[in-house]
Amino acid sequence: MEEGKEKEVEEKQKGEEEKEEEKEEEEEEQQEQEEEEKEEWEMGGGLLRLDIAARFANMSNTAPHIITPAHSQE
């Protein structure tokens, strides 16, 4: 009887450890996905600024080399 109880306790502990590992993996995946989305958004924002600058250069009499993206201005 004691062996059966010990096996049950071990199985419960294994189950709890597996659940904790799954939670940790899910959290890591979520963090990675958020970081990727942030990087994509930042890159997209930079490209959008370049596109706007190019359109402005085409619409105005200003030389295109004078207009720079917002993130490169000092």
MODELLER restraints for C-alpha pairs under 7 A, 6 or more apart:
rsr = mdl.restraints
at = mdl.atoms
rsr.add(forms.Gaussian(group=physical.xy_distance, feature=features.Distance(at['CA:49:A'], at['CA:69:A']), mean=5.73, stdev=0.5))
rsr.add(forms.Gaussian(group=physical.xy_distance, feature=features.Distance(at['CA:49:A'], at['CA:70:A']), mean=6.79, stdev=0.5))
rsr.add(forms.Gaussian(group=physical.xy_distance, feature=features.Distance(at['CA:50:A'], at['CA:69:A']), mean=5.47, stdev=0.5))
rsr.add(forms.Gaussian(group=physical.xy_distance, feature=features.Distance(at['CA:53:A'], at['CA:67:A']), mean=6.27, stdev=0.5))
rsr.add(forms.Gaussian(group=physical.xy_distance, feature=features.Distance(at['CA:53:A'], at['CA:68:A']), mean=6.85, stdev=0.5))
rsr.add(forms.Gaussian(group=physical.xy_distance, feature=features.Distance(at['CA:53:A'], at['CA:69:A']), mean=6.57, stdev=0.5))
rsr.add(forms.Gaussian(group=physical.xy_distance, feature=features.Distance(at['CA:57:A'], at['CA:63:A']), mean=6.60, stdev=0.5))
rsr.add(forms.Gaussian(group=physical.xy_distance, feature=features.Distance(at['CA:57:A'], at['CA:64:A']), mean=5.14, stdev=0.5))
